[in-house]
């Protein structure tokens, strides 16, 4: 179908890394390539479309007929199109990343790169100094540590990718789509749509691909999922451009698919930007700070040692000066300088927490697994596990989340009187009009239909209570024109013609206050038409208000018979009559709150999380439900003006007014999806971490914009799920609260491990720095320091994971949210770790300089004692990490068998290292007395950890890492 009028719009250039086909391959059966198809549709240029022969020309270039579709519709033809233009799957649906991808990605970490460089230097220096037989230990140990960390990290990420992929494949909506192939209409999976398919579209359908309108009734399409603006776009010959993910609100027709999968406009939008989560940003800041400090310390050590060496202030094992100007051989100088550089490199090696990201991954993975296994929560992104724990505000809609989504008609008013006995006392003429309004002004034909829960409730009521005969109504009247439900105007309309007398009638249905404003009269039960003056209008407003105050939504029906001459004008205007209507009746619908929702909201509020309802209901209904759920309280009446607003009022504020009032708002009624998106942006600008619930296509932009998008799985569209971070499979707000507690639990467990890890790194860095600067000797070799790091990075991470197996505690639900600006390393953590660091520094340096005389041991035994004591201090300090603030760190420990097992395994490995791998560690075996000393010194970390918690620290942080 060629457009009958040409209009030109500026084309939007587009380049995408996901488009695999840029030019047509040789011997291609198609005469048009993918970039050209994208430019045609996304640019919305009728002029360029005409250059290709219009829609018919494009179809011909794709080997498709606009009437018969793909021909022949063989498997080979379909496969050829998939190979040339791709499949109709987004990146997340196509395939998981390989193990090798995650393995190579792990090597790209800056800390790993620095360790590899240090390992290479250490290997070279070691072989030069001690020969190949003994010189490979330190460099080889560094490479081994790097290999272990990268492999374990890659395995963890790969398993998570597989786990998420398998879960997503189960919840993906494999929608069946009508297409024309080989001249026959047939149903295929939405994932099997290919470029060139002729797709049949009707009201309520989601557009499955980008394409061009071919023929049929003009379509009205909701493009809010792409633009964020609620506006129905007319699709016809003048504007034939259709986009994947949009929804057909009205009309039926056929489209030619021109782009599928990642080549569609939605496919490009759904590509996740690599945005850092709050914890990732903090971890990067911590590791960056540690790198800078360690490199600075290494440089200072290098300068000090070189100055001491070349000024003759260092001696060898025989107390002879190592450097005598003009006398020391060049080869000896080279070896000594290499040793000095190796000592400086040790500073860098010991300070870098290479296992920190791995431990964080494992903790988040465990939280994700628990949420997915037991809590009916599907986590689509691993980072969402920690981000949800930092949420300060949750914006939710009510139907199906706060309420049961079991809408029923509970009240029917005709005129100003409730009709409690059905239609027995109502004029037959009025009953017929009500039957028409219900039967035709709906997308339904029977109880099973494509419509909202409200539509289903009204239709059920009409069939069961009013005895509407749908088939009889359809035979007696013909639909002339339809105005689909408009979410901004909150109404829908239909124009029908009665076959028996050729009269034309318009029926409107929608939000009661909207329909009432369109009426100038009303019917009473006897069928009399009465004037709707100001007094009568006020009475109707009171009835509507009373329904809303009792948590009832109020739907109104209105009617008008159209004179023949007015109908001809309507045909020209293509707009339904909406003035001087006669009110038919009011229907009250109720959707009760879910059990447990009020308690979940109360828990969230006690935890400092703000809950906001964003709904399309009127203000009174929204207030009533918010009060029933506990979001509004009786004492809020004083400040209700700032607490409850309408969407139109909010969007009409100036930017400054919005920023001033957005935090006070708890209920936004009569709002659209674009209002929700606007609120999310304002809250993020105010520094809030925002979680948003949604299920509709139009809510996809708000779900993507939020820090955490929560899609309601039962009624959520595929577009909403793809835009979300977490899918709540039971659509219950209590599950949202559960995800919040598990997120907080994961965040706290990450803090516990960071405290443990920083204690090791800071202590080792300070010990080596002080020892090297003061004496030129290191108490611990690179191999020993890497062992300490490995114990904490690998086994310590497992210990932290063992801590993570403990479910969220009540204390977590009583703490205020962390938010976006709070540091990951708090004052409490600094207090705890600095106490342990100072103790370990004092102990190790005392043993380094006075250990031989105090304990009456040899130099080799003393070095082993230092190594053993430092490792055991870390093992005992793991117990302190179980609680950041509580003094009793042993409470409930006997229940956590995994934790006890990991501690036991760590101690056994340390015994093996000291007693059986002494050559590798370059140390001597210890007797029972020595082990007792080491254990006693390490055990002192417990009373120190207990005592230091009596020291108060300011809640507002001063040390921001």
N, C-alpha and C positions, 0 to 999 in steps of 0.2 A: 504494500500500500504506500503510494507516494504522497507526500504532504501536498496539500493544495495551496499552501501559502508559505513562502520562504521567509524565515527570520534567522538572523545570524547573531550568535552570542560568542563572546571571546572564549577561545579554547583554553583549557587548563593543561599546560604541559605536565607530563608525568614521567618520572623515571623510577624504576623499582629494582632492587636487587633480587626480587623474587621472580621476575619474568625471565623465563629460561629461553624463550623463543623470540629473537629479535629480527631475524630475516627468515624468509621461507627456504627450507632445505630444497636441494635439487630433487626433481621428480615429485614435488609435492602436489597432491590432488586439489589443493586449495589455491585460490587466486588472491587471497588477502591474508596478511600476517597479524599476529596478536597485538603488537604496538599500535597498528592502524585501527584495529577494532576498539582498543582502549581509548584512543584519542577521539574516535567518533562518538562514543557514548559519554565518556566523562566530560568531553568538551562541549557537549550539547549543541553542536553546530549543525544546523539543517543544511547549510551551504555545503559543508564537506560531505554530508550524507548524500546530497544530490550529486556530488562529483562521482560518487561510487554507484550511482543508479538508484538511489533511495533504498528503502528497506528491501525491495525485491532484488535490487542489484547486489546488495550485501549477501542476501540469502543465496543467490545464484553463485556468488564467489565462494561460498562455503559449501556448495554442493547440496543445497537444501531447497525444497519447495515450500512456499508459504502455506500451501494447502495440504500437501502430502507429507511434509516433514523430511526427515532423513530417509533417503532411498538409495540403495537398498538398506534396510535396517539390520544388516548382518553384524555378527560379533567382530569381524575384521574391520568393518567401517567404523564402528564405535571405538575399537582399540586404536585405530589410526588417528581419530580425532583426539583421544586422550593423550596419545604420544605427541601430537603436534601442539595442542593447546592446554594440556594439563587436565587433571581430574578435579572434580568439584569438592575438594577437601581443603580445609585450611591447614596451615603448617602443623598445628597441634594435633590434627586428626591423621596426618599422613604417616609418620613414622617416628620412632624414638631415636635419639642420638646413640651412636655406638659407644662401646667402652673405650675405644681408641680416642674418640673425640674428647671424652672427659680426662683421659690420661694425658694427652698433649695439652689440654687446657690447664691442668694442674701445674705443668712445667712453666707456664707463662706468668705465674705469680712472681712478683718482684723479690719477695723474700726467698723463694726457692732459687731464683736466678743468682742472688747474692751468695747463697749457700753453695751452689754449684761452682761459682768462681772461687770461693774460699776453699772448697774441697780440692779443686785443681791446684791451687797454690800450695795447699798443705801437702798434697800428694807429691808435688814436685820438690818442695823443700825437704820433705821427709826422706825421700829416696836419695836426694843429694847428700843429706847429713848422715843417714844411717844405712844406706844401701837398700836395694830392692827387697831383701828378705825381711827387714824390720821397719823399713821406712814407709810402708804403705798403710800402716794401721790407722793413723789419724785421718788422712785423706780418704782412705777407703771407708772409714766409719761415717764420714760426712756424706759420701755418696750413698751409702747404705741407708742412712737415716732419711735422706731425701727420697730415695726410691720407695721406702716403706710408706712414708707420708703420702706421696703422690698416688701410689697404688691403692692404698686404703681409701683415700679421698675419691679416686675415680670409681672404685667399686661401690662406695656409698651413694654417689650421685647417680650412677647407672641404675642401681637397684631402685632408687627413688623415682627415676624417670620411668622405668618399667611399671612400677606400682601405680603411679599417677595415670599413665597412659591406659593401663588395663581398666582402672576405675572409670576414666572418662569415656572409654569406648562403651561402657555399660549404660551410662546415663545420656549419651548422645541421642538426640531424637532422629531416628531413621525414618523421616517422613516420606510417605509415598506421594509422588507427583504425577499428574496426568500430562503426558506428552503425546505428540503425533509423530509416529514413525511408520514409514511405509504406507501412509494413508489411513492408518488405524490409530485410534486413541488407546493408549495403554498406560498402565501405572508402572513407574520405575522409582527406585530409591532416589532421594534427593542427592545422594553422593554419586549416582550414576548419570546425572545430567551432563551432557557434553555440549561443546560449542556447535551450533547448527541445529540443536533441538528446537522444535516448536512446542512451547510450554503453554498449557491451558491455565488461565488464571481466573479466579472468581473472588467475590467478596469474602474477606477473612483469611485469604491465602498470604503466605510469606513469599515474596519474590525470591526464587532460588538461585538466580544468577544475574549478572548484568546483561541487558539486552535491549531490543527495540520492539515497540508495539507494532503488531502486524495488522490485526483487524479485530472487530468486535465492538461492544459498547465502550464508550470512553470510561477510563478507570480514574478513580480518585485514590491516590496513594499517600500513605503516611510515611514521610521521609525523615521523621524525627530521630530515628536511630543513627542517621548519618549527620544531620545538621544540628540536632539538639533542640530544634524549634518545632513546636506542634503546628503543623500547617498541612492541609491536604492539597496535594499537587494534582492538577488535571493532566492525565496522560491520554493523548490522542494523536492524530496525524500531525498536528502542529508542534507537539512536544512528545515524541515517541520514546524518550529515553528512560529506561527502567534500571533500578539499581538493586543488587543483591541485599537482602536483609530488610528492605522496606516492606510495608504491609498494605495489601489492597483493602481499602475501606469500603469501596462501592464499585459496582460494575463488573463486567466479565469480558474476557477477550483472550487473545493469544499473543505471545511474544516470541521473538527469535533470540535465543541465547547466544551472546557474543563473547562473554568472558566468564570463566568459572574459577572456583577455588581462590588461590592466592592472587590471581590476576584481576579479581573484582575489586571494586572500590572498598567494600567492607573487608575483603581479605587483606588489603593494605593497611586499613585502620586497625584490624585485629592483631597486626604484628606488634608484639610486645616491645616497648622501649626498655632498654636495659637501665631502669631506674634503680638507684640504691635504696634499700630499706634503711630505716633508722639504725638498726644494729650493724648492718654492713658498713654504713658510713662511720659509725663509732669505731668498729674494729679496724677499718682502714686508717683512721686517725691514730688509734693506739699503736698499730704496727709501724706506721710511718714515723711517729714520735720515737719509738724504740729504736728504729733503724738509724734515725738521725743522731740520737744520743750515743748509740753503740759505735757508730762511725767516728763521731767526735772523740769519744773516749779512746778508741783505737788509735786515732791520729795523735792524741796527746801522749799515749803510752809509747808510740813509735818514736816521737820526737824526744821524749825524756830518756828512753833507753839508748837511742843513738848518741845523744849528747853525753850520757854517762859512759857509754862504751868508748867513744873517741876521745874523751877527756881522761881516760884511764881510771875511772872510778868503779870498774867491775873486775871481779876476780874469778878464776876458774876453781875447780874442786880442790886444787892444792894451794889455794890462797895466793896464787900468782896473778899479776895484772894480765887481763886478756889482750889489751891493746897497748903496744909500745911503738910509738911513731918511729918509722924507719927500720924497725926490727921484726915486727909481726909480718908473716908471709901473707901475700895477697890472697892465697887460697884459704888461709885461716880466717882472714878478715871477711871473705865472702861467706864462709860457713857461719861465722858468728852473726853477720848481718841477716842472713837467711833465717837463723834462729830467732832473732829479734822480730823480724817481719811476721814469722809464724806465730810468735806470742801475741802480737798485735791482732792478727787475724782471728785468734782464739776469742778475743773480746767480742768481735762481731758475731762469730758462730754461736756463742753462748747466749747472746742477748736476743736473737731473733726467735720469736715464738712460732715456729713453723707448724706446730700442731694445733694452734688456736682455731683457725677456720675449720679444720676437720672436726674438732670437738663440738663446735657450734652446729655444724651440719648434722652430727649424730644426735644431738639433743633435739634439734628441730624435727629431724626425721622421726624420732621416737614420739614426739608430741603429735606429729601428723598421723602416725600409724594409730595411736590411741584414739584420736578424733575420728578417723575413718572407720576403725574397727567397731567401736562401741557407741559412738555418740551420734550416728546418722549424719555425719558431717564429711563432705568430700572436699579435701584441700587440693586445689588445682595448682597452687604455687607454694613452694616450700617456705619462702620468705613470709607468706601470710600468717604462718604459725606464730611468729614473733610480733608482726605488725599489729595483729588483732589484740595482742596483749597490751599494746601501748595506746589503744583507742581512747579518746577523750569524749567523743560524741558519736551516737548511733542515730542515723536518720532512717526511720522505718515507715512503711505504709501499714495500713491496719488489716485489710481484708486478707484472710488466710494466714497472716503472720501473728497478729494480736487476736484475731477472731477465728472462729471455727470454719469460716467460709461455707457455712450451711445456711444460706439466706432463705428466709421464709416470709411470705406475706402474712402479716398478723393483724392488719387494720385496713378497712376499706370505708372511705367516706364519700357519700354522694351529696352534693350540696354542702351543708354544714352538719349533716347527721351521719353517725356511724351506721353502717349496714351490717348488723350482726346476724341477720337471718338470710344471707345470700341475696338472690335477686327476686325473691317472691314479692316484695313490696315495691319493686322498681318498674317504671313504665317500660313496656316492651321495646318502644322506639329507642329509649336510652340504652337498654341492654344491648340492642343490636349495634348501636354506635360503639359501645365499649368493646363488644366482640370484634368489630372491625379494627379498632385501635390496637387491640392486643394481637390479633391474627396477622395483620399486614405490616405493622410497624415493628418488625422484629426480623432478625436473620434466620429465624427458626421455622421449621415445618412441623416438628413433633418434639417430644421431650428430649431426644438426642439431637443436638444441633450445635452449630458453631456460634457461640455467643457467650456473654459474660454470665457469672453466677446470678446477677440481678435479673437478666433476661430469662434465665431458666426458672427462677423463682416465680416471676410474673406469669410465665406461660403455664407452669404447673398449677398455679392458683386458678388461672382462667379455665384450664381444662377440667380441674377437679371441682372447683366451687361455682364457676359461672357456666359450666357445661358447654364450652365453646366447641363447635364441630369444625375443625380446621379444613377438612376436605370440602364441606358444604360452603364454607366462606370463600375458599379459593375458586370454586365453580361459579359463585354468584357475583364475584367482583374481579376486576383486572387491575393490576398495578400499573400506573401510568408513569410515575416518577418517584425516585427515592432520594432522600437526603440522609446519608449515613450519620451515625452518632458522631458528634463533634465534641471532643474532650474539653475544649475551651468553653463552648456554649452549653455543654451538658444537656444535649437534646438530640433527638432524631425525628425525622418526619417522613410521611409517605402520602402520595397523591393516588387515589383509587377511583375507578369508574364503576358504578353499579350497572350490571348488565340488564336488569329488569326495567329500569327507567332512564338509563343513560345519564344519570346525575353524577356529578364529580364532587368528591369530598377530600379534604386534607385532614390528616390526623397527625398530631404532635404528641410526643412522650418525652419526659426528661425530669430534671431536677425541679421540684415543686415551685421553688421561688422563681426559677427561670420561666417556666410555663405560665405561672400566674401573671407575670408581668406582660405576657402576650395576650391575655384575655380581657375582654370587656363585658362579659356576661357569664352566667353559669346555669347549669341544669339542676333542678331539684329532682327528688325521687319520682314525682308525678310526670316529669317530662316538660315542666314549665321552664321557660327561659327567663332568668331574672337578671336585672342590671347589676353589674359589679361596681358599685360606687365605693367611695373611700371607706365608708363604715363597713360594708360587706368585705372589702378587700382586707381590712384590718382583722376581721374575724377569721378569715382564711389564714392570714399570716400567724395568728395565734394558734390555730390548729396545727399548722406546719411546725411552729416553734415547740409546741407541746410534744409532738412526735419526736422531734430532734432531741429534745431534752431528756427523753427516755431511751436514748441510743437507737432510735428508729430512723432509717433513711426514708425520705418522703418522695414518692414519684407521682407526678401529675399527668393526666390525659386531657387533651383538648381537641376540639373538632370545629370544622367550618365547612359548610356546603358552598362550593364555588360556582357562581353564575357562569354561563357558557362564554360570555364575552371576556370575563376575567380569566378564564382558563386559556383562551387564545393568547392573552398577554403573558400568562405564565409560561406558555410554550416558548415564546420568544425570549423571555428573560432567563429561562432555565432555573427558576428559583421558586420555591414553595411560598404560598401565602402564609405570613406569620403575624399578622395584625388582626385585632378585633375577633379573636377566637372565642369559643364558648367552652368553659371548663366542664369536663365530663365527670371527673372524680379524682380522689386522692388515695394512694395506696401506701401504707406504712410497711416497710420491710425491716427485719431485724436479723443481725448476725452476732450471736452472743460471743463474748470473750472466751478464749481458751482457758481451761483450768491450768493454773500454774504460771500464767503470764504476769499477773499482778505481783507475785512473789519474785519472779525473775527480774522485773523492772525495778522493784524495790531494792533488790540486791545490787543491781547495776548503779542505781542512784546512791546507795550507801557507799559504793566503791568510787564515787566521784565521777561516774560516767553520765553525761547528759543524754537523755532520750528525747527525740523529737519525732512527732507524728507529722508526716506529709501526706495529705489525702485529698481526694477529689470531692469528698462529701462537704456539705455545707457546714458553717461554723458551729451551729448548735449541736449537730450530730457528732462532729469531730470533738467538741468539748465534752459531750456526754461520754463518749468512748474513752477519751483521755482521762476523764475523772474515774471511770469504772476501772481502768487499768492502773491507776495510781500515778499517771504522768502529771495530771493536774490535781491540786489539793484545794479544799475549801478556802484556805487563807490566800489563795492566788487571786481571788476575786478583786482584791484591792489593786493589783497590778495587771489585771487581765488584758488591758489594752496593749501592753508590750509583750504579753505571753502568747496570745492567740491572734493570728493575722490571716488574711486571705492572700492567695497567690497573687492576685492582681495588685493588691496594696503593696506587697513585698517587691514585686518587679517594678512598680512605679516609684519606689524610693530612689533617692539619689545614691550614688555609691557610698558616700560618707554616712548617710542615714542607715543604709544596709549594714555597714560595718559596725555602727554603734549599736544596732538593735538585734543583730543576728544571734548573739549568744543568749539573749533573754527569751527568744521565741521557743516555745515548746510545741505549739500546734500551728500548722499552716494548712488551712482548709481551702477548698475550691482551687487547688493548685494543679499545675500541669507538670509534665516531666522536665520541661525547661526551667520551671521554678525550682525543682529539686536540684538540678544541675547548678543553678545560680547560687543556691544556698550552700552547696558543697564547696564551691569555689570561694565563697566568702569565709566560710569556717576555716578552710585551709590557709587563707591569707591571714587569718587571726592566729595561726599557729596550732590549730587543733589537728589531731589525728582522727580522720573521719571514716567511719564505717557506714555503708549504705546498703539497705535491703531493696531488692527489686525483682521483677519477674517478666516485665513486658519488654517488647522490642524498643519502645520509646524510652525506656529507662536505661538502656545500654550506655549512652554517653555518661550518665551520672555514675553508673557502676564502674566505668573505666576511670573517671576523674577521681573517684574516692581513693583514699589510701587502702581501704579494704572493701571490695565489692562482694556482697553476699546475695547470691541468687537463690530464690525459693525453688527447689528442685521439682516439686510436684506439678506446679503450674507455670514454671519458668520456660520461656522460649529458648531455643538454641542460641539465639543472638545474645540474650541476657547471660546465659551460662558461659559463653565464650568471653564475655566482657568482665566476668567476675573472677575473684580470687578463691572464693569458698562457695560451695553449693550446699545449702541446708536441705537435706532430702525430705525432711518431715514438715517443712514450712512453719516451724514453731519458733517463736521468739525465745523460748526457754533454751533451745539449741544454740541460738546466737549467744546467749549468756554463757552457756557451757563452753563455746569456742573462745569466748573472752577469758574465762578462767584458765583454760589450758594454755592460751597464749601468754597470760601472765606467768603461769608456772614455767613455761619454756624460757621466758625472759629472765626470771629469777635464777633458774638453773644455769643459764649462760653467764650471768653475773658471778655465780659461785665458782664456776670454772675459771673465769677470767681472774678473779682474786687469787685462786690457786696458781695459775700460770704466771701471773705477774710477780708473785712472791718468788718463784724459782728464778725468773729472768733477772729481776732487779737485784736479788741477793747475789747470784753468780756474777753479774756484771760488776757490782760494787766490790765483791771479794777479789776478783781477778785484777781489777783496776788498782785497788789500794796495794795489793801485794806486788804487782809489777812495778808500780811507781816507787814504792818504798824499798823493795829488795831486789827487783829485777827478776824475780822468780814467781812462777804461778803455782798455787797449791794444787790445782787440778789441771790435767792435760785436756786436750780437745776431745779425746776419746771418752774420758770420764765425764766431761761436761755434756757431751752428746748423749751419754747414757742417762744422766740425770734428766736431760730434756726429753729423751725418749720415754723414760718411765712416766713422766708427767704428761707428755703429749699423747701417748698411746694408751697406757694403762690408766693414767690420770683421767683421760677423756672417758674411758670406760667407767671409772669411778664416778665421774660427773654424770654419766648416763645412768649409772645405778641410782644416783640421787634423783635423777629425772623420772625414775619409775614410780616415785612417790606421787600420788594424785594431788591436785590442787588443795591447799589447806584453806581453812576458814579465814586465816589472817590475810591471805591474798585478796579475798573478796571485801576486805575492810580497808585496804590501802587506797590512796588516791592514785589515779592513772599516772604513768610516767610522762606521757606527752612527747611532743616533738623536740623540745628544747632541753630536756633533762639529759645529763651526762650518763653514759653507760657505767662508768666507774664513779661511784658515789663517795661522799665523805666517809660513810660507814665502812665501805670497802677499803679506802685508803688507810683508815685507822687500823683495821684488822691486819692488812698485809704489811704495813710499815712496822708494826710491832714484831711480826715474825721475821721480817727482813733484818731489822736491827739485831734481833737475837741471833740469827744465823750468822750474820757478819761477825759479831763479837765472838761467838763460839769458834768459827773456822779460823779467824785471824789469831785468836789466842792459841789454838792448836798449831797454827802455822809457825808462830814465833816462839811459843813457850811450851809446846806440847811435849817435846822430847824430855825436857827437864821435869815437867809436872808429872807426867805418866811414866817416866823412866823407860822410854822406848827408843828404838833405833829410828833413823831417818825414814827408812822404807815403811816400817810399821806405822809411824806417825802420819805419813802421807796416806796410807790406807785408811787410818782412822778418820782423817779429814773427809775423804771420799765417802766412806760408809756413813758417817754422821750426817753429811749433807743430804744424801739420798733418803735416809730414814727420817730426817726432819720433814722432808716433803711428804713422805708416806703418812706420818702422824698428822701433818697439817691438813690432809684430806678430810679427816674427821671434823676439823674446825670449819671446813668449807660447807658442811651440811647445813649450818645456820649462819646467816649473815648478822643477825641481831640478837637472837636468843642465846642465852648463856649455856643451856643444856644441849650439847651437840650429840648426846648419846640416846636421846629419847626416840624410842621405836626402832632402834638400830637392829635389834634382833629379828625384826620382821623383814628386813631387807637383806636376804641371803645373797643376792648378787653383789651387793656392796662388800660384804664380809669376804666373799670368795675372791673378789678382785684384789683386796688388800692382802689376803693370804698369798695369792699368786705373785704379787709384786715383791713381797718379802722373800719368798722362795727364789725368785729370779735374782734378787740382790745377793742372797747367800751364795748362789751358784756363781755369780760374777766375781765375788771376792775370793771364794774358796777354790773354785775349779777353773776359772778363766783368768788367773792372776797374770799370765804372760800377756794376754790381750789388753788387760787393764793396767799392766805395768805396776802391780802392787803385790804385797805379801799377804799370806793367810793370817787370820786373826784367831786368837784363842777365846775361850769362853769369857774370860775377864774383859777382854777388849770389846766383845760383843755386848756385854752388860753395860759397859761405859757408854757405848754408842746408843744403846736403847734408852738409857737413863737421860742422856742429853737430849735425844729426840723427843722423849715423852714430856719434857718440860714445855714443849709447845702447847700442850693442853692447858695447863694452869695459866700460861701467858695469854692464850686466846680467851680464856674465861675472864681473867682480870681486866684485860683491855676493854671489854665490853661495858665496864662500869664508867668509862670515860665518855662523857656526852659529846656529841658532834652536832654542829648546826645542820638543820634540815636543808636550808638553802646552801647549795654547794659553792665552794670557792675554788676548788681544784677541778677544773674542767678538762677532761681528756677527750 
